Structures are given as C-alpha cells and as structure tokens.
Amino acid sequence: MADLTLTPNIASGDDFYEELIEAHDGLSKEDSDAYNARLLLVLANHIGDREVLSAAISAAKRKT
C-alpha cells in the first residue's frame, strides 16, 4: 500500500481552509456535496496513481 502524507503539508494551510470554506458560501447542502464530489474527482485525477488513491480511500474511512 502507498505511503501517504497524513501530517499537515499544505503551505498556508489556514488560507487554503478559508478558501475551501468560502467556496461553499451560498451553496445548498446538495450543491455543497456535489461541489465536494467534483473537487475530489479533480484532485484524484491529478494524482492519478490508483495505489495512492486506494490508500487515501482507506485512510479517510478510518475515524482516527
């Protein structure tokens, strides 16, 4: 299984989080969920490595 970076690794992480939250402003729950799905698919396509994507799916499923 691929090694994932699960520790903070985003430059200006707080700014990124703010931008992400602002992208949801004014969206209904349904539209927000659809936006998240589109964003996930864009990022998954950018990564492109199935082993990494499978590892990310497993990591996201864990609650801790």
matplotlib code that plots the C-alpha trace (Angstrom):
import matplotlib.pyplot as plt

x = [0.0, 1.2, 2.6, 0.5, 1.5, -1.1, 0.6, 0.0, 1.7, -0.1, 1.6, -0.6, -3.0, -5.3, -5.6, -6.4, -9.0, -10.6, -10.7, -12.3, -15.0, -15.6, -16.2, -19.2, -20.7, -24.3, -24.5, -27.3, -26.3, -26.9, -24.8, -22.1, -22.0, -21.8, -19.0, -17.0, -17.5, -16.3, -13.3, -12.4, -12.6, -10.4, -7.8, -8.0, -7.4, -4.5, -2.9, -3.7, -2.0, -4.5, -2.4, -2.2, -5.9, -6.8, -4.6, -6.3, -9.8, -8.7, -7.2, -10.3, -12.5, -10.7, -12.1, -8.8]
y = [0.0, 3.5, 5.8, 8.9, 12.1, 12.5, 15.2, 18.9, 19.5, 22.5, 25.8, 28.5, 25.8, 28.2, 30.3, 27.1, 26.1, 29.6, 29.4, 26.0, 27.1, 30.3, 28.1, 26.7, 30.1, 30.3, 26.7, 24.4, 21.1, 19.3, 21.7, 21.7, 17.9, 18.0, 20.6, 18.3, 15.4, 17.4, 18.7, 15.2, 13.8, 16.7, 16.1, 12.3, 12.7, 15.0, 12.3, 9.6, 6.8, 4.1, 2.7, 6.2, 6.8, 3.4, 4.2, 7.6, 6.0, 3.6, 6.4, 8.6, 5.7, 5.4, 7.5, 8.1]
z = [0.0, -0.8, 1.9, 2.4, 3.9, 6.7, 8.7, 7.8, 4.4, 2.8, 2.6, 4.2, 5.4, 7.1, 4.0, 2.0, 4.5, 4.4, 0.6, 0.7, 3.2, 1.1, -2.0, -0.2, 0.7, -0.6, -1.6, -0.5, 1.2, -2.1, -4.1, -1.5, -1.6, -5.4, -5.2, -2.8, -5.1, -8.2, -6.2, -5.1, -8.6, -10.0, -7.3, -7.8, -11.5, -10.8, -8.5, -11.0, -9.1, -8.2, -5.3, -3.7, -4.3, -2.7, 0.3, 0.6, 0.5, 3.3, 5.3, 5.0, 6.1, 9.4, 12.2, 13.9]

ax = plt.figure().add_subplot(projection="3d")
ax.plot(x, y, z, "-o")
ax.set_aspect("equal")
plt.show()
